[in-house]
């Protein structure tokens, strides 16, 4: 998808993988970013650990997702596995 949008940009490498098993070596990326994806995966903890695994020492990760809520209809309408997250738990 990135290549279709941006073409063969030298500094952009696009690879597809699972949230808990990236096709990326340990400690090889400067930045990791996940936007509104954790509430769709079986194990958010494993997805966050996988992001951390790929970061170089001193690398940065950014996670954005839903705060805890009670909108149960999103489980069927949007295939949400989690109804948002408690911020202090995520920070741990």
DSSP file (Angstrom, degrees, kcal/mol; ACC not computed):
  #  RESIDUE AA STRUCTURE BP1 BP2  ACC     N-H-->O    O-->H-N    N-H-->O    O-->H-N    TCO  KAPPA ALPHA  PHI   PSI    X-CA   Y-CA   Z-CA
    1    1 A X     >        0   0    0      0, 0.0     4,-1.8     0, 0.0     5,-0.2   0.000 360.0 360.0 360.0 -42.8    0.0    0.0    0.0
    2    2 A X  H  >  +     0   0    0      1,-0.2     4,-3.6     2,-0.2     5,-0.4   0.917 360.0  51.2 -63.3 -42.9    2.8    2.4    0.8
    3    3 A X  H  > S+     0   0    0      1,-0.2     4,-2.3     2,-0.2    -1,-0.2   0.888 108.4  52.4 -63.1 -37.7    4.6    1.7   -2.4
    4    4 A X  H  4 S+     0   0    0      1,-0.2    -1,-0.2     2,-0.2    -2,-0.2   0.890 117.8  38.0 -63.2 -38.4    1.4    2.4   -4.3
    5    5 A X  H  < S+     0   0    0     -4,-1.8    -2,-0.2     2,-0.1    -1,-0.2   0.904 134.0  19.8 -80.0 -42.9    1.0    5.7   -2.6
    6    6 A X  H  < S-     0   0    0     -4,-3.6    -3,-0.2     1,-0.3    -2,-0.2   0.519  92.3-143.3-110.3  -7.4    4.6    6.9   -2.5
    7    7 A X     <  -     0   0    0     -4,-2.3     2,-1.6    -5,-0.4    -1,-0.3  -0.396  62.3 -21.3  76.7-158.1    6.4    4.8   -5.1
    8    8 A X  S    S+     0   0    0     -2,-0.1     2,-0.5    -4,-0.1    -1,-0.1  -0.546  72.9 176.4 -89.4  72.0   10.0    3.6   -4.5
    9    9 A X    >   -     0   0    0     -2,-1.6     3,-1.5     1,-0.1    -2,-0.1  -0.666  27.9-139.2 -77.3 126.1   11.1    6.1   -1.9
   10   10 A X  T 3  S+     0   0    0     -2,-0.5    -1,-0.1     1,-0.3    -2,-0.0   0.846  97.1  45.8 -57.2 -39.8   14.6    5.1   -0.7
   11   11 A X  T 3  S+     0   0    0     -3,-0.0     2,-0.5     2,-0.0    -1,-0.3   0.364  97.8  82.5 -92.3   6.8   14.1    5.7    3.0
   12   12 A X    <   -     0   0    0     -3,-1.5     2,-0.5    -6,-0.0    -3,-0.1  -0.952  53.9-175.6-115.0 122.8   10.7    3.9    3.3
   13   13 A X        -     0   0    0     -2,-0.5     2,-0.5    -5,-0.0    -3,-0.0  -0.972   7.2-165.3-117.3 120.4   10.7    0.2    3.7
   14   14 A X        +     0   0    0     -2,-0.5     2,-0.3     2,-0.0    -2,-0.0  -0.919  14.7 164.2-111.4 125.0    7.2   -1.4    3.7
   15   15 A X        -     0   0    0     -2,-0.5     2,-0.4     2,-0.0    -2,-0.0  -0.993  28.0-134.1-137.0 144.7    6.7   -5.0    4.9
   16   16 A X        +     0   0    0     -2,-0.3     2,-0.3     6,-0.1     7,-0.1  -0.789  40.0 136.4 -99.1 142.1    3.6   -6.9    5.9
   17   17 A X        -     0   0    0     -2,-0.4     2,-0.2     5,-0.1     5,-0.2  -0.936  51.8 -76.6-163.0-177.0    3.4   -9.0    9.0
   18   18 A X  B >   -A   21   0A   0      3,-1.4     3,-1.7    -2,-0.3     5,-0.0  -0.621  42.0-113.3 -92.7 155.9    1.3   -9.9   12.0
   19   19 A X  T 3  S+     0   0    0      1,-0.3     3,-0.2    -2,-0.2    31,-0.2   0.757 118.4  38.2 -61.2 -25.3    1.1   -7.6   15.0
   20   20 A X  T 3  S+     0   0    0      1,-0.2    -1,-0.3    30,-0.1     2,-0.1   0.262 122.0  42.5-109.8  11.9    2.9  -10.2   17.2
   21   21 A X  B <   -A   18   0A   0     -3,-1.7    -3,-1.4    26,-0.0    -1,-0.2  -0.521  69.5-174.0-158.4  82.0    5.4  -11.3   14.6
   22   22 A X        -     0   0    0     -5,-0.2     2,-1.2    -3,-0.2    -5,-0.1  -0.511  31.8-128.1 -78.3 145.6    7.0   -8.7   12.4
   23   23 A X  S    S+     0   0    0     -2,-0.2     2,-0.4    -7,-0.1    -1,-0.1  -0.299  78.7 107.2 -85.0  52.4    9.3   -9.7    9.5
   24   24 A X  S    S-     0   0    0     -2,-1.2    -2,-0.1    -9,-0.0     3,-0.1  -0.981  71.6-114.5-134.5 139.7   11.9   -7.3   10.9
   25   25 A X    >   -     0   0    0     -2,-0.4     3,-0.7     1,-0.1     4,-0.2  -0.218  45.6 -82.1 -69.3 162.6   15.2   -8.1   12.8
   26   26 A X  T 3  S+     0   0    0      1,-0.2    28,-0.3     2,-0.1    -1,-0.1  -0.329 105.5   0.0 -61.9 145.1   15.8   -7.1   16.4
   27   27 A X  T 3  S+     0   0    0     26,-2.7    28,-0.2    28,-0.3    -1,-0.2   0.831  93.3 118.9  45.6  52.7   16.8   -3.6   17.2
   28   28 A X    <   +     0   0    0     26,-2.0     2,-0.4    -3,-0.7    27,-0.2   0.474  50.3  74.6-125.5  -3.6   16.9   -2.3   13.6
   29   29 A X  E     -b   55   0B   0     25,-2.7    27,-3.0    -4,-0.2    30,-0.1  -0.872  55.8-154.6-115.4 148.5   14.3    0.5   13.4
   30   30 A X  E    S+     0   0B   0     -2,-0.4    30,-2.3     1,-0.2     2,-0.4   0.820  82.7  24.3 -82.1 -34.6   14.5    4.1   14.7
   31   31 A X  E     -b   60   0B   0     28,-0.2     2,-0.4    23,-0.1    -1,-0.2  -0.982  57.7-169.7-137.2 143.1   10.8    4.6   15.1
   32   32 A X  E     -b   61   0B   0     28,-2.1    30,-2.3    -2,-0.4     2,-0.4  -0.999  11.6-175.8-131.0 137.2    7.7    2.4   15.5
   33   33 A X  E     -b   62   0B   0     -2,-0.4     2,-0.4    28,-0.2    30,-0.2  -0.994  10.2-179.7-139.0 128.6    4.2    3.7   15.2
   34   34 A X  E     -b   63   0B   0     28,-2.5    30,-2.4    -2,-0.4     2,-0.6  -0.977   8.5-170.8-129.4 118.8    0.8    2.0   15.8
   35   35 A X  E     -b   64   0B   0     -2,-0.4    30,-0.2    28,-0.2    28,-0.1  -0.937  68.5 -26.9-115.6 115.7   -2.3    4.0   15.3
   36   36 A X  S    S+     0   0    0     28,-3.0    29,-0.2    -2,-0.6    -1,-0.2   0.862 106.3 107.0  54.5  42.7   -5.7    2.6   16.3
   37   37 A X    >   +     0   0    0     27,-0.5     3,-2.2    -3,-0.1     4,-0.5   0.678  51.6  75.2-118.3 -29.4   -4.6   -1.0   15.9
   38   38 A X  G >  S+     0   0    0     26,-0.3     3,-1.3     1,-0.3     6,-0.1   0.834  89.4  61.3 -59.3 -33.6   -4.2   -2.5   19.4
   39   39 A X  G 3  S+     0   0    0      1,-0.2    42,-3.0    42,-0.1    43,-1.7   0.543 103.4  53.4 -73.1  -2.1   -7.9   -2.8   20.0
   40   40 A X  G <  S+     0   0    0     -3,-2.2    -1,-0.2    40,-0.2     2,-0.2   0.516  93.5  85.4-103.6  -9.1   -8.1   -5.2   16.9
   41   41 A X  S <  S-     0   0    0     -3,-1.3     3,-0.3    -4,-0.5    40,-0.1  -0.612  76.2-128.2 -99.2 156.2   -5.4   -7.7   18.0
   42   42 A X  S    S+     0   0    0      1,-0.3     2,-0.5    -2,-0.2    -1,-0.1   0.913 101.7  25.6 -63.4 -44.0   -5.7  -10.7   20.3
   43   43 A X     >  -     0   0    0      1,-0.1     4,-2.0     2,-0.0    -1,-0.3  -0.837  58.9-178.6-128.8  94.6   -2.9   -9.7   22.5
   44   44 A X  H  > S+     0   0    0     -2,-0.5     4,-2.5    -3,-0.3     5,-0.2   0.858  87.6  58.8 -57.7 -34.6   -2.0   -6.0   22.8
   45   45 A X  H  > S+     0   0    0      1,-0.2     4,-2.2     2,-0.2    -1,-0.2   0.916 106.7  46.2 -61.6 -43.2    0.8   -6.9   25.2
   46   46 A X  H  > S+     0   0    0     -3,-0.2     4,-2.1     2,-0.2    -1,-0.2   0.882 111.5  52.1 -67.5 -37.6    2.5   -9.1   22.5
   47   47 A X  H  X S+     0   0    0     -4,-2.0     4,-1.9     2,-0.2    -2,-0.2   0.913 111.5  46.3 -64.6 -42.3    2.0   -6.5   19.8
   48   48 A X  H  X S+     0   0    0     -4,-2.5     4,-2.3     1,-0.2    -2,-0.2   0.890 111.8  51.5 -67.5 -38.5    3.7   -3.8   22.0
   49   49 A X  H  X S+     0   0    0     -4,-2.2     4,-2.2    -5,-0.2    -1,-0.2   0.877 108.2  52.5 -64.4 -37.1    6.5   -6.2   22.9
   50   50 A X  H  X S+     0   0    0     -4,-2.1     4,-1.3     2,-0.2    -1,-0.2   0.896 108.5  49.7 -67.3 -40.0    7.1   -6.9   19.2
   51   51 A X  H  X S+     0   0    0     -4,-1.9     4,-0.8     1,-0.2     3,-0.5   0.942 111.8  48.9 -60.3 -46.3    7.3   -3.2   18.5
   52   52 A X  H >< S+     0   0    0     -4,-2.3     3,-0.8     1,-0.2    -2,-0.2   0.870 104.7  59.7 -62.2 -37.6    9.8   -2.8   21.3
   53   53 A X  H 3< S+     0   0    0     -4,-2.2   -26,-2.7     1,-0.2    -1,-0.2   0.851 105.6  48.1 -59.2 -35.7   11.9   -5.8   20.0
   54   54 A X  H 3< S+     0   0    0     -4,-1.3   -25,-2.7    -3,-0.5   -26,-2.0   0.645  89.4 103.8 -83.7 -14.4   12.5   -4.0   16.7
   55   55 A X  E << S-b   29   0B   0     -3,-0.8   -28,-0.3    -4,-0.8   -25,-0.2  -0.456  70.3-127.0 -73.4 136.8   13.5   -0.7   18.1
   56   56 A X  E >   -     0   0B   0    -27,-3.0     3,-2.9    -2,-0.2   -28,-0.1  -0.407  49.3 -77.3 -67.0 155.6   17.2    0.3   18.2
   57   57 A X  E 3  S+     0   0B   0      1,-0.3    -1,-0.1   -30,-0.2     3,-0.1  -0.386 127.3  19.8 -54.7 130.5   18.5    1.3   21.6
   58   58 A X  E 3  S+     0   0B   0      1,-0.3    -1,-0.3    -3,-0.1    -2,-0.1   0.438  96.4 140.7  84.8  -0.6   17.2    4.9   22.1
   59   59 A X  E <   -     0   0B   0     -3,-2.9     2,-0.4   -30,-0.1    -1,-0.3  -0.243  46.0-125.9 -71.1 164.8   14.5    4.4   19.4
   60   60 A X  E     -b   31   0B   0    -30,-2.3   -28,-2.1    -3,-0.1     2,-0.4  -0.903  17.5-165.4-118.3 142.3   11.0    5.8   19.9
   61   61 A X  E     -b   32   0B   0     -2,-0.4     2,-0.4   -30,-0.2   -28,-0.2  -0.965   2.3-164.4-122.3 143.0    7.6    4.2   19.8
   62   62 A X  E     -b   33   0B   0    -30,-2.3   -28,-2.5    -2,-0.4     2,-0.4  -0.995   6.4-175.4-127.9 127.2    4.3    5.9   19.5
   63   63 A X  E     +b   34   0B   0     -2,-0.4     2,-0.4   -30,-0.2   -28,-0.2  -0.984   3.2 178.8-122.9 129.0    1.0    4.2   20.3
   64   64 A X  E     +b   35   0B   0    -30,-2.4   -28,-3.0    -2,-0.4   -27,-0.5  -0.998  20.2 134.1-127.8 136.0   -2.4    5.8   19.9
   65   65 A X        -     0   0    0     -2,-0.4     2,-0.2   -30,-0.2    -2,-0.0  -0.919  52.3 -57.0-161.8-175.4   -5.6    3.9   20.6
   66   66 A X        -     0   0    0     -2,-0.3    19,-1.8     1,-0.1     2,-0.1  -0.461  43.9-124.7 -77.4 142.6   -9.0    4.2   22.2
   67   67 A X  B     -c   85   0C   0     17,-0.3    19,-0.2    -2,-0.2    -1,-0.1  -0.470  53.6 -72.2 -72.4 158.5   -9.6    5.0   25.9
   68   68 A X  S    S+     0   0    0     17,-1.5    16,-0.3    16,-0.3     2,-0.3  -0.251  70.0 160.2 -52.5 136.0  -11.6    2.4   27.8
   69   69 A X        -     0   0    0     14,-2.1    14,-0.1    -3,-0.1    -1,-0.0  -0.879  46.2-125.6-150.4 179.9  -15.3    2.6   26.8
   70   70 A X        +     0   0    0     -2,-0.3     2,-1.7     1,-0.0     3,-0.2   0.007  58.7 129.0-124.3  27.5  -18.5    0.6   26.8
   71   71 A X    >   +     0   0    0      1,-0.2     3,-1.9     2,-0.1     4,-0.2  -0.570  27.2 172.6 -86.5  76.8  -19.6    0.7   23.2
   72   72 A X  T >   +     0   0    0     -2,-1.7     3,-2.2     1,-0.3     4,-0.5   0.768  66.1  74.0 -59.9 -29.8  -20.1   -3.0   22.8
   73   73 A X  T >> S+     0   0    0      1,-0.3     4,-2.7     2,-0.2     3,-0.8   0.742  82.2  72.0 -58.1 -22.2  -21.6   -2.7   19.3
   74   74 A X  H <> S+     0   0    0     -3,-1.9     6,-2.0     1,-0.2     4,-1.5   0.728  83.0  69.6 -68.1 -20.2  -18.0   -2.0   18.0
   75   75 A X  H <4 S+     0   0    0     -3,-2.2    -1,-0.2     4,-0.2    -2,-0.2   0.889 114.8  24.8 -62.7 -37.7  -17.2   -5.7   18.6
   76   76 A X  H <4 S+     0   0    0     -3,-0.8    -2,-0.2    -4,-0.5    -1,-0.1   0.861 126.2  46.6 -94.1 -42.2  -19.4   -6.6   15.7
   77   77 A X  H  < S+     0   0    0     -4,-2.7    -3,-0.2     1,-0.2    -2,-0.1   0.900 132.3  16.5 -68.6 -41.0  -19.5   -3.4   13.6
   78   78 A X  S  < S-     0   0    0     -4,-1.5    -1,-0.2    -5,-0.3    -3,-0.2   0.325 100.7-116.8-117.4   5.9  -15.7   -2.8   13.6
   79   79 A X        +     0   0    0     -5,-0.3    -4,-0.2     1,-0.2     2,-0.2   0.815  50.1 173.4  61.6  32.9  -14.3   -6.1   14.7
   80   80 A X        -     0   0    0     -6,-2.0   -40,-0.2     1,-0.2    -1,-0.2  -0.526  23.1-171.3 -70.4 134.9  -12.9   -4.7   17.9
   81   81 A X  S    S+     0   0    0    -42,-3.0     2,-0.4    -2,-0.2   -41,-0.2   0.677  75.4  40.3 -94.7 -24.4  -11.5   -7.3   20.3
   82   82 A X  S    S-     0   0    0    -43,-1.7     2,-1.1    -7,-0.0    -1,-0.2  -0.953  74.1-135.7-126.9 143.7  -11.0   -4.8   23.1
   83   83 A X  S    S-     0   0    0     -2,-0.4   -14,-2.1     1,-0.3   -11,-0.1  -0.507  70.6 -71.3 -95.7  64.7  -13.2   -1.9   24.2
   84   84 A X        -     0   0    0     -2,-1.1     2,-0.3   -16,-0.3   -16,-0.3  -0.123  62.3 -87.6  74.8-175.4  -10.3    0.6   24.6
   85   85 A X  B     -c   67   0C   0    -19,-1.8   -17,-1.5    -3,-0.1     2,-0.6  -0.961  21.0-115.1-138.6 149.7   -7.6    0.6   27.2
   86   86 A X     >  -     0   0    0     -2,-0.3     4,-2.0   -19,-0.2     3,-0.5  -0.749  30.2-140.3 -81.1 119.2   -6.9    1.9   30.6
   87   87 A X  H  > S+     0   0    0     -2,-0.6     4,-2.4     1,-0.2     5,-0.2   0.888  97.6  51.0 -54.6 -48.5   -4.1    4.4   30.2
   88   88 A X  H  > S+     0   0    0      1,-0.2     4,-1.2     2,-0.2    -1,-0.2   0.881 110.2  51.3 -59.8 -35.0   -2.1    3.5   33.4
   89   89 A X  H  4 S+     0   0    0     -3,-0.5    -1,-0.2     1,-0.2    -2,-0.2   0.906 110.0  49.2 -66.6 -40.4   -2.2   -0.2   32.4
   90   90 A X  H  < S+     0   0    0     -4,-2.0    -2,-0.2     1,-0.2    -1,-0.2   0.897 106.0  56.6 -65.3 -40.1   -0.9    0.6   29.0
   91   91 A X  H  <        0   0    0     -4,-2.4    -1,-0.2     1,-0.3    -2,-0.2   0.825 360.0 360.0 -62.7 -29.9    1.9    2.8   30.4
   92   92 A X     <        0   0    0     -4,-1.2    -1,-0.3    -3,-0.2    -2,-0.2   0.499 360.0 360.0 -68.6 360.0    3.1   -0.2   32.5
